[in-house]
Amino acid sequence: MKRAFAVGVATVLLVFGFLITFSVGYFQSQSLNLLEGKNVFRKNGYRPEYHFAVIGQADDTFWKSVREGCLAAASEFQVAVEFNVPRFTNLEEQMRYLDIAIASKVDGIVTHVLDEEKFTPLIDKAVDAGIPVITVEAEAKKSKRNAYVGTNTFNLGREAGKLVLEAMGERANIAIILSDYIDGAVNVPQNLRIAGTKDALENMPGMTIRTFSSSAGFFSAEEVTRRILIDYPEVDAIICTSAKDTISSAQIIVDLNKVGQITLIGYDDAPEILRYIEKGVIYGTVVANPYEIGYESIRSLIEIKKNRMTSTYVDTGAKVVTYDNIGDYTDTLTKNADEEQSEP
């Protein structure tokens, strides 16, 4: 009996220790950017003038690029930036980060908006408290937000549609895989992207479009792609709307030996996506300049703090990468990375 009790106590202590270790590591990673910023300021001999909070989405290649842009602007403008991103897409966690930023009375907030209806009261609360708010990548037009920085999602869809036309001509059976982050919620950016794709194809009666949803899990798009290719054999083109879905769909196309039979249009410029383009698995990808989104969002907050105004809408544009221009595109990425590393 005593032995069983001792084993039970030891098990509880082990689990408790694991949870503490996990939690400490997690929250340390969440505050890493602020600590990095303070170290930079200490080396350069000055104190940050402002402290901004950035609330992103899931920790993927897109948001890592946004983070890099934010930190570059933070270094240039001598401000501290705390970057908070849930490990997985999580509405409640993002809203909690936003509420904490407001309670902490930061000097400005940059936030992604998963659900406009739920985020609007918090955004309004921040602005009413004198904290400027910049929304990025997804809009909250009905809120009191000071500005939006990001790519016009309608144009993202239109560029994807143009790639289908370029690859397929005037006839194609298209499946669009949408990242369904919130069950039952109206995803305005996704709807605008679909509208943009349809706009690019509106004069092509030979085009048909079906939409499918993937959940937040990494492998869900693989399951969706597999189902599309098996249950809808007429589909010959797939458009993805996130980096993770693009990579997952490409892998299934390879696994099912469908390379050359399915035209895949991706999103983002993750290294895996660029490699799939070079191998001919992905026809092309639409890139939304996440680094620029991060940089311009911090710059907009600086303008508000210094001048009490900024542009209410900053369109960071979109780029299209295909096999034909991938060499030039990767050369530009390498050149930009080298220039950033050489800066003092």
C-alpha positions, 0 to 999 in steps of 0.5 A: 500500500505504501509502495503504491502510494509512493509511486502515485506521489512520484508520478504526480510530481513528475507530471507537475515538474513537466508542466512547470518546465513546459510552461516556463519554456513556453512563456520564455519563448513568448517574451523572447523578442522583448528580451532581444530588443532590450539587449540591443538597446543595452549594447547601443547605449539607449533606452526604448522610447516606446513598448509595443505589443504584437499579437500574431496567429500560429507560429509558421513561416508567414508569422516568422517573417512578420516578426523579423519585419517588426524587429527590424523596425524596432531596431531602427526606431529604437522601440521595444516590441513584444511578439506574442504568437500562440503555438497553434491557431487559438482565438481565445489565446489571441484575445487573452494576449490582446487583453493583457496588452491593454491591461499592461498599458503598452504604447501601441498594439499590432494585432491579427484579427481572427474574428472581427465580431469578437475582436472589435470590443477589445480593439475599441477598449484599447483605443478608448484607453489611448492605445493605438491599434494596427490590424494586420493581415485580417481587417476589423473595419467596424472597430476603432482601429487606427490603421490596417497594414497588409495585402488586399485579400481580394487581390491575393485571390485574383492573382491565384486565379490568374495563375490558374489561367496561365497554367490551364488555359480557359478550362479547369476544375478547381478546388480551393482549400480554405484554412478554417480557423474558427468553426462556424465563424464567417471568415471575411478575408477568405470570402474576399479571396474566393471573390478575387479568384472568381473575378479573375475567371469570370469570363471563362465558362469552362472554369468550375470552382469548389471550396473545401475547408481544412482545420488548424492541424498541420496534417488536415490539408493532407487529408482534404487533398487526398479526399479531393483527388479520390472523390473528385477525379475531375479536379485538375487544379488546387488553390491553397490559402496558407503555407501549411496547406500548400506544403501538405497538398504538395506532399499528397500530390507527390505521394499519389503520383499526381505530379504533372496531372494536378496544377497546384497554386500555393501561398507564401514563400516558405523554403519548402514551397520554393523547392516544390516549385523548382521540382515542378510540383507547385506551379506557382505561389502568391506571396503577401510580403509578411516582412513588409507587413511587420515593418510597416505596422511598427512604423505606423505606430511610430507615426501615430505616437509622433504625429498623432496620425498615419495612413489608415490603409497600407497595402503591402502588395503581393508577388507571384513566384513561378518556375520562370522567375524563381531564380531571380526571386531567390537571388533577391531573398539571398541579397536582402538577407546578406544586407540585413546581416551586414548592417551594424 
